[in-house]
Amino acid sequence: MTTHETVVLDDTLVSCLEDRLSQLLRAELTDTLTLEGRFEITRIAAALSGRPGLAPRAILMTGLQGAGKTTLARALEEAGFRRLCPDEEMFRRYGHYGRDFPRGQFRVREAPVLKDIALELQELLAAGHEVVVDHGFWTPEERAQWAATVMEAGGEPVLVYLPVPHEVRWDRIRKRNERSLVDANSIEFSEEDLLRHAGRFCPPSDDEPHIVYDGHPENVLAELRRARPSTDGGRH
C-alpha cells in the first residue's frame, strides 16, 4: 500500500491544467462532455490539489456464467485488490435463487444490491483502494454506466473480457450446480438458460478498450503491472 504524497507542479504546468479544466467544464455545461472528459476533470483536479496523478483502478469484467470471473477476481484479491461480489450479497440477503425466492424475482431483488455495491465501490476508490467487481456486465450500456460510476469517484475503469466457448462453460456450470444450495457463487442454471443468456450478451467492440482474459490470472496481473510500472500493483 502506498501513501498519498504531495506533488509540486510548476507554474507553466498549472496554467496548462487550468486552461484544460476550463475547456472541460464548459463542455460539461453544454452537455457535450464525454466519459473520458469526466475522468480527465477528476485527474486534473487531483493534480492541482497536490494529490498523486495515478488513479485507483476498478476492474470491471464482461463475460457469461462459467467464464471464470470469480477465479480471476479472487486472484486479483490475493494481489491486493478489494473484491466486491453482487452474487454473494444476493445470497446473504435473500438466500438460494429458485428456492428461497422465485427465479422471476431475481432482477427486482438484484437492483438494490447493485446500487449498494456501486456506492461501496465509489467509497473504496475515493479512499484510494483498487477494486475488482466480481460480476459480468453484458451490455455496452451497463459497462458505460459502471465506468462512469468509477470515474465519478476518481477511479480508472479497466475492462476485462472473458470469452469462453459454450461447451466449456456448460461443463463448469454442471459441476457448479451441485454446490448451488451452499455456495453463493454457484447459482444453478440449465443449459437452456446459458443458451438464452448468450443471445443477450454483447461482447466488447474495438470502441471499448479491454484486456482479453486467456484463462490465466497471472497474465492479467502482468498486463496491469505493465500499465503501472512504477507501482507495486496499486493502492490497496
C-alpha positions as CSV (number, residue, x, y, z in Angstrom):
1,M,0.0,0.0,0.0
2,T,1.4,3.4,-0.9
3,T,0.6,6.6,0.9
4,H,-0.5,9.8,-0.8
5,E,2.4,12.2,-1.4
6,T,2.3,15.9,-2.2
7,V,3.1,16.7,-5.9
8,V,4.5,20.1,-6.6
9,L,3.7,21.5,-10.1
10,D,5.5,24.3,-11.8
11,D,3.6,27.5,-12.8
12,T,3.6,26.6,-16.6
13,L,2.0,23.2,-16.0
14,V,-0.5,24.6,-13.6
15,S,-1.6,27.2,-16.2
16,C,-2.0,24.5,-18.8
17,L,-4.0,22.3,-16.5
18,E,-6.2,25.2,-15.5
19,D,-6.9,26.1,-19.2
20,R,-7.8,22.5,-20.0
21,L,-10.0,22.2,-16.9
22,S,-11.9,25.4,-18.1
23,Q,-12.5,23.8,-21.5
24,L,-13.8,20.6,-19.9
25,L,-16.1,22.5,-17.6
26,R,-17.5,24.4,-20.5
27,A,-18.2,21.1,-22.3
28,E,-20.0,19.9,-19.1
29,L,-22.2,23.0,-19.1
30,T,-23.2,22.3,-22.7
31,D,-23.8,18.6,-22.2
32,T,-21.0,17.7,-24.7
33,L,-18.6,16.2,-22.1
34,T,-17.6,12.6,-22.7
35,L,-16.9,9.9,-20.1
36,E,-13.2,10.4,-20.8
37,G,-13.7,14.1,-20.2
38,R,-15.2,13.5,-16.8
39,F,-12.3,11.3,-15.8
40,E,-9.9,14.0,-17.0
41,I,-11.6,16.6,-14.8
42,T,-11.1,14.3,-11.8
43,R,-7.4,13.8,-12.6
44,I,-6.7,17.5,-13.3
45,A,-8.5,18.4,-10.0
46,A,-6.4,15.9,-8.2
47,A,-3.2,17.2,-9.7
48,L,-4.0,20.8,-8.9
49,S,-4.7,19.9,-5.3
50,G,-1.3,18.2,-5.0
51,R,-2.6,14.6,-4.9
52,P,-0.8,11.9,-6.9
53,G,-1.7,11.5,-10.5
54,L,-2.3,7.8,-10.6
55,A,-6.0,6.9,-10.1
56,P,-7.0,3.7,-8.3
57,R,-8.3,1.2,-10.8
58,A,-11.6,-0.7,-10.8
59,I,-11.6,-3.9,-12.7
60,L,-14.9,-4.5,-14.5
61,M,-15.5,-7.8,-16.1
62,T,-17.7,-8.8,-19.1
63,G,-18.5,-12.5,-19.5
64,L,-21.2,-15.1,-19.2
65,Q,-21.7,-17.7,-16.4
66,G,-18.9,-20.1,-16.2
67,A,-16.4,-17.8,-17.9
68,G,-14.1,-17.7,-14.8
69,K,-14.9,-14.3,-13.4
70,T,-14.8,-15.4,-9.7
71,T,-11.5,-17.3,-10.3
72,L,-9.9,-14.1,-11.8
73,A,-11.5,-11.8,-9.1
74,R,-10.1,-13.9,-6.3
75,A,-6.6,-13.9,-7.9
76,L,-6.8,-10.1,-8.1
77,E,-8.0,-10.1,-4.5
78,E,-4.9,-12.1,-3.4
79,A,-2.8,-9.5,-5.3
80,G,-4.3,-6.7,-3.2
81,F,-7.5,-5.6,-4.9
82,R,-10.7,-5.2,-2.9
83,R,-13.3,-7.7,-4.3
84,L,-17.0,-6.8,-4.5
85,C,-19.4,-9.6,-5.4
86,P,-23.1,-8.9,-6.0
87,D,-24.0,-12.6,-6.1
88,E,-22.6,-13.1,-2.6
89,E,-24.6,-10.2,-1.3
90,M,-27.7,-11.5,-3.0
91,F,-27.2,-14.9,-1.3
92,R,-26.6,-13.2,2.0
93,R,-29.8,-11.1,1.8
94,Y,-32.2,-13.4,0.0
95,G,-30.9,-16.9,0.2
96,H,-30.9,-19.5,-2.6
97,Y,-32.0,-18.5,-6.1
98,G,-35.0,-20.5,-7.1
99,R,-35.6,-22.0,-3.6
100,D,-35.8,-19.1,-1.1
101,F,-37.2,-16.7,-3.7
102,P,-38.7,-17.2,-7.1
103,R,-36.5,-17.1,-10.2
104,G,-38.7,-14.4,-11.7
105,Q,-37.8,-12.0,-8.9
106,F,-34.0,-12.1,-9.5
107,R,-33.7,-8.8,-11.4
108,V,-36.0,-6.9,-9.0
109,R,-34.1,-8.1,-6.0
110,E,-30.7,-7.6,-7.6
111,A,-31.3,-3.9,-8.4
112,P,-30.9,-2.5,-4.8
113,V,-27.9,-4.9,-4.3
114,L,-26.1,-3.4,-7.4
115,K,-26.9,0.1,-6.2
116,D,-25.3,-0.6,-2.8
117,I,-22.3,-2.3,-4.5
118,A,-21.8,0.8,-6.7
119,L,-21.8,3.0,-3.6
120,E,-19.3,0.8,-1.8
121,L,-17.2,0.8,-5.0
122,Q,-17.1,4.6,-5.0
123,E,-16.2,4.7,-1.3
124,L,-13.3,2.3,-1.8
125,L,-12.0,4.2,-4.8
126,A,-12.3,7.6,-3.1
127,A,-10.2,6.1,-0.3
128,G,-7.5,5.1,-2.8
129,H,-8.2,1.4,-2.9
130,E,-8.1,-0.6,-6.1
131,V,-11.2,-2.8,-6.6
132,V,-12.4,-5.7,-8.7
133,V,-16.2,-6.1,-9.3
134,D,-16.9,-9.9,-9.5
135,H,-19.8,-9.6,-11.9
136,G,-20.4,-9.9,-15.6
137,F,-21.6,-6.7,-17.4
138,W,-23.3,-8.0,-20.5
139,T,-24.1,-4.8,-22.5
140,P,-22.2,-1.7,-23.6
141,E,-24.8,0.4,-21.7
142,E,-24.1,-1.4,-18.4
143,R,-20.4,-1.1,-18.9
144,A,-20.6,2.6,-19.7
145,Q,-22.8,3.2,-16.6
146,W,-20.3,1.4,-14.3
147,A,-17.3,3.1,-15.9
148,A,-19.0,6.4,-15.2
149,T,-19.6,5.4,-11.6
150,V,-15.9,4.6,-11.3
151,M,-14.7,7.8,-12.8
152,E,-17.1,9.9,-10.7
153,A,-15.2,8.6,-7.7
154,G,-11.8,9.5,-9.2
155,G,-11.0,5.9,-10.3
156,E,-9.9,4.4,-13.6
157,P,-12.1,1.7,-15.1
158,V,-10.3,-1.3,-16.6
159,L,-12.5,-3.7,-18.6
160,V,-11.6,-7.4,-18.8
161,Y,-13.3,-9.6,-21.4
162,L,-13.7,-13.4,-20.6
163,P,-14.5,-15.2,-23.9
164,V,-15.1,-18.9,-23.2
165,P,-16.9,-21.4,-25.5
166,H,-20.4,-22.6,-24.5
167,E,-19.2,-26.2,-24.1
168,V,-16.5,-25.3,-21.6
169,R,-18.9,-23.0,-19.7
170,W,-21.7,-25.6,-19.6
171,D,-19.2,-28.3,-18.3
172,R,-18.2,-25.9,-15.5
173,I,-21.8,-25.0,-14.7
174,R,-23.0,-28.6,-14.5
175,K,-20.3,-29.3,-11.8
176,R,-21.1,-26.0,-10.1
177,N,-24.8,-26.7,-9.9
178,E,-24.1,-29.4,-7.4
179,R,-23.0,-26.7,-4.9
180,S,-25.8,-24.3,-5.6
181,L,-27.5,-24.7,-2.2
182,V,-24.4,-23.8,-0.2
183,D,-22.2,-21.6,-2.5
184,A,-23.2,-18.1,-3.3
185,N,-21.1,-18.2,-6.5
186,S,-22.8,-21.4,-7.7
187,I,-26.2,-20.2,-8.9
188,E,-28.0,-23.1,-10.6
189,F,-28.5,-22.8,-14.4
190,S,-29.7,-25.2,-17.0
191,E,-28.1,-25.4,-20.4
192,E,-31.2,-23.8,-21.9
193,D,-30.5,-20.8,-19.5
194,L,-27.0,-20.5,-20.8
195,L,-28.0,-20.5,-24.4
196,R,-30.7,-18.0,-23.8
197,H,-28.4,-15.7,-21.9
198,A,-25.7,-16.0,-24.6
199,G,-28.2,-14.4,-27.0
200,R,-28.4,-11.3,-24.8
201,F,-24.7,-10.9,-24.3
202,C,-22.9,-8.2,-26.2
203,P,-19.1,-8.7,-26.2
204,P,-17.0,-5.5,-26.2
205,S,-16.1,-4.0,-29.5
206,D,-13.0,-2.1,-30.5
207,D,-14.6,1.0,-29.2
208,E,-14.4,-0.4,-25.7
209,P,-10.7,-0.8,-24.7
210,H,-10.3,-4.0,-22.8
211,I,-8.0,-6.8,-21.7
212,V,-8.8,-10.3,-23.1
213,Y,-8.6,-13.0,-20.4
214,D,-7.0,-16.2,-21.6
215,G,-7.8,-18.2,-18.5
216,H,-4.5,-17.4,-16.7
217,P,-5.0,-14.7,-14.0
218,E,-1.2,-14.1,-13.9
219,N,-1.4,-12.7,-17.4
220,V,-4.0,-10.2,-16.4
221,L,-1.9,-9.2,-13.4
222,A,1.1,-8.8,-15.6
223,E,-0.8,-6.6,-18.0
224,L,-2.0,-4.4,-15.1
225,R,1.6,-4.2,-13.8
226,R,2.9,-3.1,-17.2
227,A,0.3,-0.3,-17.2
228,R,1.7,0.8,-13.8
229,P,5.4,0.1,-14.0
230,S,6.3,2.5,-11.2
231,T,3.9,0.9,-8.6
232,D,3.7,-2.5,-6.9
233,G,0.2,-3.1,-8.3
234,G,-1.6,0.0,-7.0
235,R,-3.0,1.4,-3.8
236,H,-4.8,-1.4,-1.9
